[in-house]
Amino acid sequence: MEKKILVTRSSLPPLEEYIDEIRDIWDSHWLTNMGSKHECLIHALQQYLEVEHLHLLVNGHMALELSLQALKLTGEVITTPFTFASTTHAIVRNNLTPVFCDIRPDDFTIDTNKLENLITDKTTAIMPVHVYGNICNVEEIQRIADKYGLKVIYDAAHAFGEKYKGQSVANFGDVSCFSFHATKVFHTIEGGASCYSDRLKDFGLELYRLKNFGIRSEEVVDGVGANAKMNEFAAAMGLCNLRHIDDEISKRGKVVAHYRKRLDNVPGLRLNPIPEDVISNYAYFPVVFEEHEFGATRNEVVSALAKDNIYARKYFYPLTNDFECYRHRIYAGNTPVALHVAKRVLTLPLYADLKQADVDRICDIILRCGK
Ligand SMILES: *Cc1c(COP(=O)(O)O)cnc(C)c1O
């Protein structure tokens, strides 16, 4: 049996580098609560992401959930079902109603041609997802948001470090939320961040209240907050990983280039387009299997890979509007393009150290499944 290959493999800095980074924690005994690692990571990320305002959080989900809460939204939020559970849960856990908009067939981001029809007098925000690191149609989304006075909160969990037309992805909309989970391109083991626009008055303070029990100072508690702080060991991991991020992304780019070389122009296989004006982070490599043209279904390919100890993942299947908890709700809506893609998509193993020979082995198995 060949060695096991999973869909991803968390990056780690050299052990000595991490030990050096955490050494002064043993001097200070300051383990959490906005310590010096936390502050250093904020500054480093402000530079790397080219943003002015950034809060660190315990994970990406809390970045989404507490950002929505800090905006004090009501009513309906338009989003897409082609995403991780977290996006939809963050909306519903704020007592907001998700309204599901369909996705574009080529890059799986929210279809802005179908968005405006879903706006009602209850709509207060749009929560699009830069899914797989594919940048949404940010200009059109902003145009619609401005026209109807809606807030835009991007789920940017997949888009760390990306640029569109020279602009950091973190600067679009009102808020962009990142996940620094172990499986993401940049990670702090568990962690996340909200980057927010100058336009938002009081948002930073409100988000701070929500992540730290509403504690303003030793004797003043002026918000009903939760606890969603990032600890010093997580921040230290972030500081180390950030030193290697450019190298990490360029290695991922080479893996993706090899996949594309092998799988481009195969009848029945659909790869994401390579958009102009985007600096990619190569977060994921999704392939859509159009079974009639290709000669095998997505699930047959999954089984063939698993037989060889290779574990690709069906991200994102099922759609969130087809989850047990959301199915048959009025707002679950009808999203045929998302459904078509969810039934056929597979994200292939991708990480910086994935060997070219392994990519070849994966592609050989896939191509053997076809006709
Ligand atoms: C990973 C992820 C999240 C949640 O982030 P965590 O850090 O795991 O809480 C949210 N949205 C999307 C699209 C994700 O992939």
The ligand as a Tripos MOL2 file, in Angstrom:
@<TRIPOS>MOLECULE
LIG
   15    15     1     0     0
SMALL
NO_CHARGES

@<TRIPOS>ATOM
      1 C1        -12.5440   27.2630    7.7420 C.3       1 LIG1
      2 C2        -13.7380   28.0610    7.3440 C.ar      1 LIG1
      3 C3        -14.4820   28.8200    8.2630 C.ar      1 LIG1
      4 C4        -14.3330   28.7000    9.7530 C.3       1 LIG1
      5 O1        -13.0770   28.9330   10.2380 O.3       1 LIG1
      6 P1        -12.5470   28.2260   11.5870 P.3       1 LIG1
      7 O2        -11.2710   28.9160   11.8220 O.co2     1 LIG1
      8 O3        -12.4160   26.7620   11.3200 O.co2     1 LIG1
      9 O4        -13.5570   28.5070   12.6680 O.co2     1 LIG1
     10 C5        -15.4860   29.6430    7.7730 C.ar      1 LIG1
     11 N1        -15.7780   29.7000    6.4620 N.ar      1 LIG1
     12 C6        -15.1230   28.9630    5.5520 C.ar      1 LIG1
     13 C7        -15.4840   29.0970    4.1120 C.3       1 LIG1
     14 C8        -14.0920   28.1040    5.9640 C.ar      1 LIG1
     15 O5        -13.4690   27.3330    5.0600 O.3       1 LIG1
@<TRIPOS>BOND
     1     1     2 1
     2     2     3 ar
     3     2    14 ar
     4     3     4 1
     5     3    10 ar
     6     4     5 1
     7     5     6 1
     8     6     7 2
     9     6     8 1
    10     6     9 1
    11    10    11 ar
    12    11    12 ar
    13    12    13 1
    14    12    14 ar
    15    14    15 1
@<TRIPOS>SUBSTRUCTURE
     1 LIG1         1 GROUP 0 **** ****
